């Protein structure tokens, strides 16, 4: 539903808002892991943290789409 990414002194960070943890898990398993472990040969797994969304605000005139 929302994706934000940035670089910081301690590495690359990503913040995503998903419909559920299950949706995120399916995306990782089917889209991200094959690239990371197959094409890029990485052995480590991402270390996601999950937090409930408290409130979402979308300003007037903004659709939220890129």
N, C-alpha and C positions, 0 to 999 in steps of 0.2 A: 504494500500500500504506500510505503514511503521508504526511500533509500537515501542516505547521506553518508559520504565518505570523506576522510581527511587524513593528512600526514601530520604527525607530531614528533617530538624528539624521541619518544619511546616506540615509534613504529606507525603502522597503518591502522586506522580505526574505521569501523563501519557501524552505522546505526540503521537498523531496519525496523519497520513496523509491519507485522504480518497479521493475518486473520487469526492465526493460532500457532502454537509451537509445532503442531503436527504439519501444518502447511510449510513452515520453515524447514523442518526435518526432511520432508519429501523433496524440496528444492535442493537442499544440500546433497542428498543422496543421488539425485538424478542429474543435476546440472553442475554442481561445484566439485564434488569429489572426483568424478571422472576426469576433469581437467587438471585439478591439483595433483592427484595421484597418478593419473595416466600420462597426460601430455607433459606436465611439469616435473613429475617424479618426486613430489614432496611426500614425506612419510608422516609428518605431524598433522594433527587434526586442529581445526579452528576451536577456540575456546569461548563459545557464546555464553552470554549471561542473559537471562530472561527476566523481565519485569512487567507487571501489568500496566497497561496504559491508563492513566488517571483521567485525562481529558484531552480531547482533540479540538482544535480551533482552526477553522479555515476562513481567512479574511474574505469579505465580499468581493466578488469578481475574480476569485482565484479558483481554478478547477482542481488544482492539485496535480495535474498532468504535466509532464515535461514537454 
